[in-house]
Amino acid sequence: MAVLERHLVLYRRLWRASVFSSFVLPVLFLLSIGVGVGGYVGEVGGVDYLAWIVPGVMASTAFQTAIGESTYSVLGDFKWVRSYHAMRATPVGIGDMVVGRLLYVLFRVEIAAIVFLGITGLFGALHSVWAVLTPVVAALVTLSAAAPVMAFAATIEHDSYFALLFRFVMIPSTLFAGVFFPVAQLPDLVRPLAYVSPLWHGVELSRAATLGVAPPWPVWTHGGYLLVCSAAGLWWAYAAFGKRLQD
């Protein structure tokens, strides 16, 4: 909780810088793609494109925020600010650092998800009461993305590696994980790559909740995959943080 408090104190001074990316940009994106492009697309899967794309935008916002908050700031706290080294000199443990950071990222994502959910409800894009569970799905997506990226950030020495992460992981996942079009439209050889991404599982769970339909795979399969990714990421982050702080 002390680590979480530290991040919240910093965020209280810097929150204005995240307003556009966390709140305004997803809404503008929803209007331009969901309403604008949706007018030409028509219906997808028996529902209007706006209602179909809303859960994808919500899940991808959680995914991108989780990655963004687990890259430069984590590396910076190791290499430039050395905040984690300062924490290590206190009773704060490795697990406290990892979990405290993840709780902060979850706080960021959940606030944005709840606001986004309320705005989309005003547009009539929510077709089921199960939509109230989408923040839970956003939390699972956040953990499954933030934990391994935090671990990755703790193992590198130069921030140029993040450009590769964004280019070859985050952007392809956003484009080809069912956010904008059904994964079934992808070639058979490419489709398994979408299934590997935690974002696809989050998109399908969110879409099932907002539309009130069953996901393509059983709910426990999607949820279980996200939990496994989160657990593996936590284990890696704990090991990476501990190794980095040995110096």
Secondary structure, DSSP 4 states (H G I P E B T S, - for coil): -HHHHHHHHHHHHHGGGGHIIIIIHHHHHIIIIIIIIHHHH-EETTEEHHHHHHHHHHHHHHHHHHHHTTSHHHHHHHHTS-HHHHHHTTT--HHHHHHHHHHHHHHHHHHHHHHHHHHHHHTT----GGGGGHHHHHHHHHHHHHHHHHHHHHH-S-THHHHHHIIIIIHHHHHHSSSSS-GGGS-TTTHHHHHHSHHHHHHHHHHHHHHT---SS-HHHHHHHHHHHHHHHHHHHHHHHHHHTT-
